């Protein structure tokens, strides 16, 4: 019975980290109704299995390759608030480049019925807008990553070098205290960098859990961003917001 209970705790711990970002041992202990010592043992086991990383006082999720369908269920209301605010930045007739990921997909839903050109390597964005005749839809080429619903590789990057957009909307797995934009999926980073080079205005879409979030690969520094749209900047990330604003980035809270 103890093994079954431990497995259930492990599932709940991973779910909490996935939906809320980094978590402290004390918080997990209260949520699950077990001792901090039990949580620490659980975190050791989950780290051994490669499912999370222990940090001082708690743990963060190793989300490197979470399937799209799984991430799509997390923080939907927050993503929709960010998407609505981001959509309000765009004027009819403009061109928009949408990154991979679930927040970009929520933004695509906000663009239905608009007169726009949308460029994307996000297959779910393509599926969302394919029947909207008011939108000129450009799907980038590349290698299909089926579970993550994206196109990557040198063909995608080469396509981007031939295109230009008024707006680029990027997703991220984390923003470091100095304003560095990170990603957990290394293969996506060159595509994101090519997107940044292809746009006039670069907007980062980041919910509160992305401060600091996760990620081992650097996408860009704050100097390459124009706007960050978020649902909230946690009090602990005030320094991050300061670093972004010092670099000239406008932080918009939905």
Secondary structure, 3 states (H helix, E strand, C coil): CHHHHHHHHHHHHHHHHHHHCCEEHHHHHHHHCCCHHHHHHHHHHHHHCCCEEEECCEEEECCCCCCHHHHCCCCHHHHHHHHHHHHCCCCCCCEEEECCCHHHHHHHHHCCCCCEEEEECEHHHHHHHCCCCCEEEEECCCEEECCCCEEECHHHHHHHHCCCEEEEEECCCEECCCCCEEECCHHHHHHHHHHHHCEEEEEEECCHHHCCCCCCEEEECHHHCCEEEECCCCHHHHHHHHHHHHCCCEEEEC
